[in-house]
Amino acid sequence: MAFLAKDHDAAPRQGGRLRFVFAALALSVSAALSACTFVSSDGPNRGEVRANAALETAPTPPVGYVVLDLNASVLRAANANTEAMGPRFARVPAGSTARQGVIGIGDIINITIFEASAGGLFIAPEGGTSRGGNFVAIPPQQVETSGTITVPYAGRIQAAGRTPQQVSKEIATRLNQRAVEPQVVVSIGERRSGNVSVLGDVTLPNRVNIDPGGLRLLDAIARSGGPRSPPYETIVTLKRDNRTTQALLSAVIKVPGQNPYLEPGDTVFLTKEPRFYLTLGATPAPGSIGGTNNRRFSFENDTMSLAEAAAKSGGLDPSRADPRAVFLYRVESRKVLEDLNVDLAGYTGEWIPTIYNTDMSRPDALFLANDFAIRNRDIIFVSEAPSAGLQRFTTALSGLTGNASAAAAVR
């Protein structure tokens, strides 16, 4: 009887304990579900924003896009377009070195006249006032707006648009009947007409004189102290007359024909334009890679591959990422997709939203990723593995049951 009585007493206690556990579990779930009411937030949630709107637009239709699996053919077509897209000068006249030696309005001209013997027009006779040499230097003068200069006993001489040699020959011809076998040397003492302006992201913005032998773009930048930013993120804008064209400074340095001769009046403007890409999805948390607390990463050279970009951002998160679903988002040229025989009947325009899919679980994927060149403002997105959501759910559930077990232990 004692044994049976003991069993009857234990059952109510076990039932009460079980009811308490379920009550504690329900309380924990209820608190978790209602936490949004008591926990502060940075602002209103999505439902609150839409509920208080006076007017709400209709949902926009999804953007149509093309999905391409990355393979050798796709890689070649995309990379060819990436290389061709780099900013480069187009249809810029090369300039003529022959034009750079002419005299211009505003230039300061030096003139020296030599005579064969004394007693001529400029040299005193023998026994007269002593002076050294058989020449006379005309005071420097500036070319007038009319383009002329004045030479004693020779009159007004047209100088603008002519070379110093042409001007000296005309002066000598005019003095030939009055001076003793005159020889004339004309030089440009200070060039004020053949200038180009170098501005923007350079060490020393200034006006650079064009040498008689010509001045190339890189020479003008060098005379201004050089760029302040790396060449791969420096855009060079060249303005000539009413035309403006741009090129990446690294292309000006490396590509033949991208370093033209400058002409008087040209303006060179350097701008720092950092190129970057974004990484989103199942990648390491911001701040965990080298202290970089964002998902926006800059290029470190002229070109960057998908493998380099993924490595710089920390690669794939092994606990969440699906290696078969690594996507690169960009707007791609219509020509590239047509070359790949993609049906574009439903698309308009020259640029089409495109997603490149890389299956990193394949053994050859890294070879393709290492050769696939990314572009400025590309977005790399790594999808989560299907098991990641289940793992988060079980973690949350274990936390709730843990709270209930703790409460039961206290009871």
Number of C-alpha atoms within 10 A of each C-alpha: 5 7 7 8 9 10 10 11 10 11 11 11 11 11 11 11 15 13 12 16 21 15 15 20 20 15 15 19 17 11 13 11 10 11 11 11 9 8 7 8 9 5 8 9 10 8 8 10 10 12 10 9 8 6 8 9 5 6 6 6 6 6 7 10 14 17 14 17 13 20 16 12 10 18 17 15 15 21 17 12 14 18 12 9 11 15 17 21 21 11 8 17 12 14 16 15 17 11 17 21 20 18 27 26 19 18 21 20 22 18 21 16 20 20 20 14 18 18 15 16 15 20 23 15 13 10 8 10 8 10 10 7 11 15 19 16 13 14 10 15 16 21 23 17 11 10 19 17 19 16 16 10 12 15 13 13 17 18 24 22 14 15 20 20 14 14 21 20 14 15 24 19 14 16 21 14 11 13 22 18 15 22 19 21 17 18 17 20 14 15 20 21 19 27 20 22 20 24 19 18 18 21 16 17 19 18 19 20 19 24 14 17 12 19 23 18 20 18 16 22 24 14 17 19 13 17 20 15 17 14 18 19 21 21 24 28 21 21 17 17 11 5 9 14 15 18 19 23 26 21 21 21 14 10 11 9 14 21 18 18 21 28 24 21 15 16 19 23 19 25 19 18 12 16 18 18 18 20 24 17 18 22 23 20 16 16 11 12 15 10 8 13 11 14 16 15 17 16 19 13 12 15 15 18 16 21 19 19 23 20 12 15 25 17 18 21 16 13 14 20 22 21 19 17 18 22 24 22 20 20 15 18 18 18 15 18 20 11 12 14 9 14 10 12 6 6 14 9 7 10 15 19 16 19 22 19 20 23 18 17 12 10 8 11 16 16 11 19 22 15 17 23 21 26 21 16 16 17 19 25 20 26 19 22 17 11 13 14 12 11 13 11 12 11 11 12 13 12 13 19 18 14 18 22 16 13 16 17 10 7 9
